[in-house]
Amino acid sequence: MKQVMGVVQTVAPTNVPVLVTGESGTGKEVIAASLHRLSRRRDSAFVMVNCASIPETLLESEMFGHEPGAFTDARERRKGLFELASGGSIFLDEIADISPGMQAKLLHVLQDGKFARLGGSTPMRADCRVIAATNRDLPTAVGQGAFRDDLFYRLAVVTIHLPPLRDRREDIPALARHFLAQYNRLYGKSVTSISPEVQAILLHHSWPGNVRELKNFVERAVIFAQGDSLGVTEISEQYREFAVGSLPADLHERYDGAAKTVLVEALSLAHGVRQEAAKILRIDRKTLYNRMKKLKLL
């Protein structure tokens, strides 16, 4: 993810289109928002469009606006999303779901930088940065004729791929702490730590819903937390199969690895001072010493 953010920071100040790919829940919207926030267009609008949620019959009108009389019930002029995004950025999520006809219209906008409201003939300048996203394999869709190759190459001047959470497990503890702090503020809680048992669950689960699933996991746990540490009793039952007592034998070593990671992190935060590390973990110094000895950190 550091590499991903390095690309974001490099590309953000430019106006080139960016295609963000990755499974559902990997954070494509966050990357799109970061591209806008770090751009020279940050003070103008950031318009988000979920292409899959707008009926095909309304998508063109939503995108480009319409003039009075353009269709039934079009009684007044309406600005489209491209017009509302003028000076800023437009984020086209689920871009693979648009029809061939809409693909052709979007290609025209990207090529010429102009569009016209539905029912109108006056060309308008599309002064916005285009960021698109999909959880589909667009090159495969192009090969199958389901997505225009010329539009794909226009959108994918820069492609940023977000790997699934199961392929970047080293990010899970940091993300969990981030969401923990977020939901502490939201719900007025003071949960300061995550038990080693829950740490093991975090690292062993495959997270098919990716970051979105992890976020929901932490939110639910914080809501049900009774003390200052997240334990197995606070988490949803569907995740408890990964708790230490039910882990297959070969995963006990991985559990020890998770516990070791937590201890090393606490020692790092305490700059190697064991007393301070014990305070961070909310255990006494003797317990810390025994755990360090067991995990061969001494």
Secondary structure by P-SEA (a helix, b strand, c coil): caaaaaaaaaacccccbbbbbbcccccaaaaaaaaaaacccccccccccccccccccccccccccccccccccccbbbbccccccccbbbbbcccccccaaaaaaaaaaaaccccccccccbbbbccbbbbbbbccaaaaaaaaccccaaaaaaaacbbbbbccccccccaaaaaaaaaaaaaaaaaccccccccaaaaaaaaaccccccaaaaaaaaaaaaaaccccccccccccccccccccccccccaaaaaaaaaaaaaaaaaaaacccaaaaaaaacccaaaaaaaaaaaccc
